Amino acid sequence: MKRIKSVDTIRGLCILLMILGHLIDWWIRLEDRWLINILFAFLAPIAATGFMFISGFSAILSYQRKVTNIEDSNGLTMRKVKNIYIIRASLLLIVALLYNTVIAFGISDPTWIWAWNVLQTIAISLLLGWFFLNTSKTFRILVGIVLLVSNQFISPFLRLYEGQTNIYGLLFYILFNPLEQFTILSYFSVFLIGTVVGDSFFEINKINDQEERKHAIKYVFITPLLLIGIISMFFGFIFRFPDIFYRRTFSSQVFSIGFFLILLSILLYIEEFEIVKIQKSYRFFYYYSFYSFTIYLAHDSLYFIFLRQLNALTIWIALVGTTILITLLLKGVHKKWGRKASLKTQLSILSLIILNKIEQKESKNN
């Protein structure tokens, strides 16, 4: 299956929005904090939800592709597919915990060793997601909705016990530390919904007859996706307004899911039916998508450059200039090192190495 440009565009857009949001948060002076409040109110829920949604979409495509190739490849078995998947997700979790540990030492707060940054949330979502990949799409949708709704009741209840040493305080720490981050219940639900959409696309994409395939993509996939997205955005907007401006609320996440269903349907339509030439703009988002995890780890180095120094006007100059520099840097890195500089690629390679070591050890023991 060829690389889907629409997926790269959405993932790249989301990681860019997250980076810019962090830079504003770090660089804006205290008297202009109102700007970050306005921007975070709308962009943070969209970027975070979109990244988890497209991660679920990509995860199921990768899994289904490997499963489909089992019969045509030498030595690839379902057991190997499972082991590679689990090892890769576990390695990502280790990276996330190491990242958290560095932050915990930096801010002298050991509780941040377990904190729901995007890497940890995706790693846990991948590990939990394994148990759902072979279940029906209906079941995954139901589980996703139940988790999304339940989170709105569990979170305020457990928050009453924040910082306490009883069982409820421990549950709060495990599930919601810290509240402003990618807490697992709500974002795993978005991840599951993403797998359902990805599964549907994979089934249609397998159609060999190109005319039949394009007809199915247009009327069986894109059109329903667009309608569901519009309904979701409308419902999210009117349900307990203005909750859409607060991350983690049911309204904001339903609204954000709808937004990305619409965006995905539009981008896929443009890509599949070649409405416009998107090569140059695609390459911009491709760099941010391909190196998304690498960028996430590296962008913290920008923290001290303009710490609390920029006002509501100069921040935009800094953001535009930084975006240009990061893009040029990514372009140069891609040209010189390519996949070698991608954390996702390196984790995949390391997963294969570990799997081979395990299989060699098992062979010797047998």
QUIQUIBEL-V999601 format. One record per backbone hydrogen bond with DSSP energy under -0.5 kcal/mol. NH is the residue of the N-H (numbers start at 1). CO is the residue of the C=O. If there is no record, write none. Layout:
((NH & CO) (NH & CO))
//
This chain:
((5 & 3) (8 & 4) (9 & 5) (10 & 6) (11 & 7) (12 & 8) (13 & 9) (14 & 10) (15 & 11) (16 & 12) (17 & 13) (18 & 14) (19 & 15) (20 & 16) (21 & 17) (22 & 18) (23 & 19) (24 & 20) (25 & 21) (26 & 22) (27 & 23) (28 & 24) (29 & 310) (32 & 29) (33 & 30) (35 & 32) (36 & 32) (37 & 33) (38 & 34) (39 & 35) (40 & 36) (41 & 37) (42 & 38) (42 & 39) (43 & 39) (44 & 39) (44 & 40) (45 & 40) (46 & 42) (47 & 43) (48 & 44) (49 & 45) (50 & 46) (51 & 47) (52 & 48) (53 & 49) (54 & 50) (55 & 51) (56 & 52) (57 & 53) (58 & 54) (59 & 55) (60 & 56) (61 & 57) (62 & 58) (63 & 59) (64 & 60) (65 & 61) (66 & 62) (67 & 63) (68 & 64) (69 & 65) (70 & 66) (70 & 67) (73 & 69) (73 & 70) (75 & 73) (77 & 75) (81 & 77) (82 & 78) (83 & 79) (84 & 80) (85 & 81) (86 & 82) (87 & 83) (88 & 84) (89 & 85) (90 & 86) (91 & 87) (92 & 88) (93 & 89) (94 & 90) (95 & 91) (96 & 92) (97 & 93) (98 & 94) (99 & 95) (100 & 96) (101 & 97) (102 & 98) (103 & 99) (104 & 100) (105 & 101) (106 & 102) (107 & 103) (108 & 104) (109 & 104) (112 & 109) (113 & 110) (114 & 111) (115 & 113) (116 & 177) (117 & 115) (121 & 117) (122 & 118) (123 & 119) (124 & 120) (125 & 121) (126 & 122) (127 & 123) (128 & 124) (129 & 125) (130 & 126) (131 & 128) (132 & 129) (133 & 129) (135 & 132) (140 & 136) (141 & 137) (142 & 138) (143 & 139) (144 & 140) (145 & 141) (146 & 142) (147 & 143) (148 & 144) (149 & 145) (150 & 146) (151 & 147) (152 & 148) (152 & 149) (153 & 150) (154 & 150) (155 & 151) (157 & 153) (158 & 154) (159 & 155) (160 & 156) (160 & 157) (161 & 158) (162 & 159) (164 & 161) (170 & 166) (171 & 167) (172 & 168) (173 & 169) (174 & 170) (175 & 171) (176 & 172) (177 & 173) (178 & 176) (181 & 178) (182 & 116) (183 & 181) (184 & 175) (187 & 183) (188 & 184) (189 & 185) (190 & 186) (191 & 187) (192 & 188) (193 & 189) (194 & 190) (195 & 191) (196 & 192) (197 & 193) (198 & 194) (199 & 195) (200 & 196) (201 & 197) (202 & 198) (203 & 199) (204 & 200) (205 & 201) (206 & 202) (207 & 204) (213 & 209) (214 & 210) (215 & 211) (216 & 212) (217 & 213) (218 & 214) (219 & 215) (220 & 216) (221 & 216) (222 & 217) (223 & 218) (225 & 221) (226 & 222) (227 & 223) (228 & 224) (229 & 225) (230 & 226) (231 & 227) (232 & 228) (233 & 229) (234 & 230) (235 & 231) (236 & 232) (237 & 233) (238 & 234) (239 & 235) (240 & 238) (241 & 238) (243 & 240) (245 & 242) (246 & 243) (249 & 246) (253 & 249) (254 & 250) (255 & 251) (256 & 252) (257 & 253) (258 & 254) (259 & 255) (260 & 256) (261 & 257) (262 & 258) (263 & 259) (264 & 260) (265 & 261) (266 & 262) (267 & 263) (268 & 264) (269 & 265) (270 & 266) (271 & 267) (272 & 268) (273 & 269) (275 & 270) (278 & 276) (282 & 278) (283 & 279) (284 & 280) (285 & 281) (286 & 282) (287 & 283) (288 & 284) (289 & 285) (290 & 286) (291 & 287) (292 & 289) (295 & 291) (296 & 292) (297 & 293) (298 & 294) (299 & 295) (301 & 298) (302 & 299) (303 & 300) (305 & 302) (306 & 302) (307 & 304) (308 & 26) (309 & 27) (309 & 306) (310 & 27) (310 & 306) (315 & 311) (316 & 313) (317 & 313) (318 & 314) (319 & 315) (320 & 316) (321 & 317) (322 & 318) (323 & 319) (324 & 320) (325 & 321) (326 & 322) (327 & 323) (328 & 324) (329 & 325) (330 & 326) (331 & 327) (332 & 328) (333 & 329) (334 & 330) (335 & 331) (336 & 332) (337 & 333) (338 & 333) (340 & 337) (341 & 338) (342 & 339) (343 & 341) (346 & 342) (347 & 343) (348 & 344) (349 & 345) (350 & 346) (351 & 347) (352 & 348) (353 & 349) (354 & 350) (355 & 351) (356 & 352) (357 & 353) (358 & 354) (359 & 355) (360 & 356) (361 & 357) (362 & 358) (363 & 359) (364 & 360) (365 & 361) (366 & 362))
//
